[in-house]
């Protein structure tokens, strides 16, 4: 075969092979370019969490990669009636207004398809500016949608299929970046709200700590005052700090006076210090009996106590007083057996009266200031004090009212009438006998 013929037979095959390699190389170059573009755009997008900055960076990168001189991105709420963000290059104010109007109209139909210039001419009565060649709607989340618009390429070439594929991939990355930005904004807002809450909580904690310190101080004051203020007064003030409950009023109550028989002689025998210790020992035991039976010590005077019983029921407070007195007598007998301080057993004499008396606060004023006391006063109190002076040998003496009210529980006998100091009429006095289960 002639060389010329052989050459003619082989050249077409070689040409086809060369063309195929060129096509493959071109496709590889294009894909490499797309990957570089995707990398560069993604790097730019995910380098910030500012929503507006992401939109603007994406717009500028897209313009550079596709070679266009006009571009816009708009986002709005899901119902497409409120524009939230818009960034653009190459459009004046009037054109931007038209972009917003048409974008919202376009998105009202929930369109998700890319539309080119030929299709834009058939859309609605508010068309895009004529230099918009391609629009690409996208959804960010359930509450926000957006649209990307591109002008014509500077080369005046149409957008090819591979351009649209790349643009779709880039827009997907844009959506991811915008979601991240929204999540960051939400987290940032939650952090700010949490910081505000923490500041409010810290302020409330400081206020609570300050209030607790005040309460601790007040409780400390209260604890110390309770050593000197009758429990009845404390309870009344706690129930009603601003009421008139402390004003003196006449009511039915029982008064008890007790004192140590031969106190002066005991003091001479053992001395003041030892006597004071002795009184504290006995009276400490008496306090349990008094408070157990709802009594309240109103006054103390050396060897004596004044106690009030204020139950609402007239029989109840009389019984409380007699029970307390009987317990005091029994406790005294026990201590006397154990004590070796004095030569003779101590005798605690007690006088009790029940009836009506004035109870409340009294104010005494002088040039040095005012002093308040809360106690009972009246003839009933005087009679209890005088009856106590009649008692000897640890006796418990009462008036008729106390005897009648407590007679069902205790054996109480009449000692007849007796004249009391500074009381004009003679008064019948009764004695509470020892309880059978505790013999003297």
Secondary structure, 3 states (H helix, E strand, C coil): CCHHHHHHHHHHHHHHHHHHHHHHHHHHHHHHHHHHHHHHHHHHHCCCCCHHHHHHHHHHHHHHHHCECCEEEEEEECCCCCEEEEEEECCCHHHHHHHHHHHHHHHHCCCCCCEEHHHHCCCCCCCCCCCEEEEEEEEEECCEEEEEEEECECCCCCCCHHHHHHHHHHHHHHHHHHHHHHHHHHHHHHHHHHHHHHHHHHHHHHHHHHHHHHHHHHHHHHHHHCCCCCHHHHHHHHHCCCCCCCECEEEEEEEEEEEECCHHHHHHHHCHHHHHHHHHHHHHHHHHHHHHCCEEEEEEECCEEEEEECCCCHHHHHHHHHHHHHHHHHHHHHHHHHCCCCCCCCCEEEEEEEEEEEEEEEEEEECCEEEEEEEEECHHHHHHHHHHHHCCCCCEEECHHHHHHHCCCCCEEEEEEECCCCCCCCEEEEEECCCCCCCC
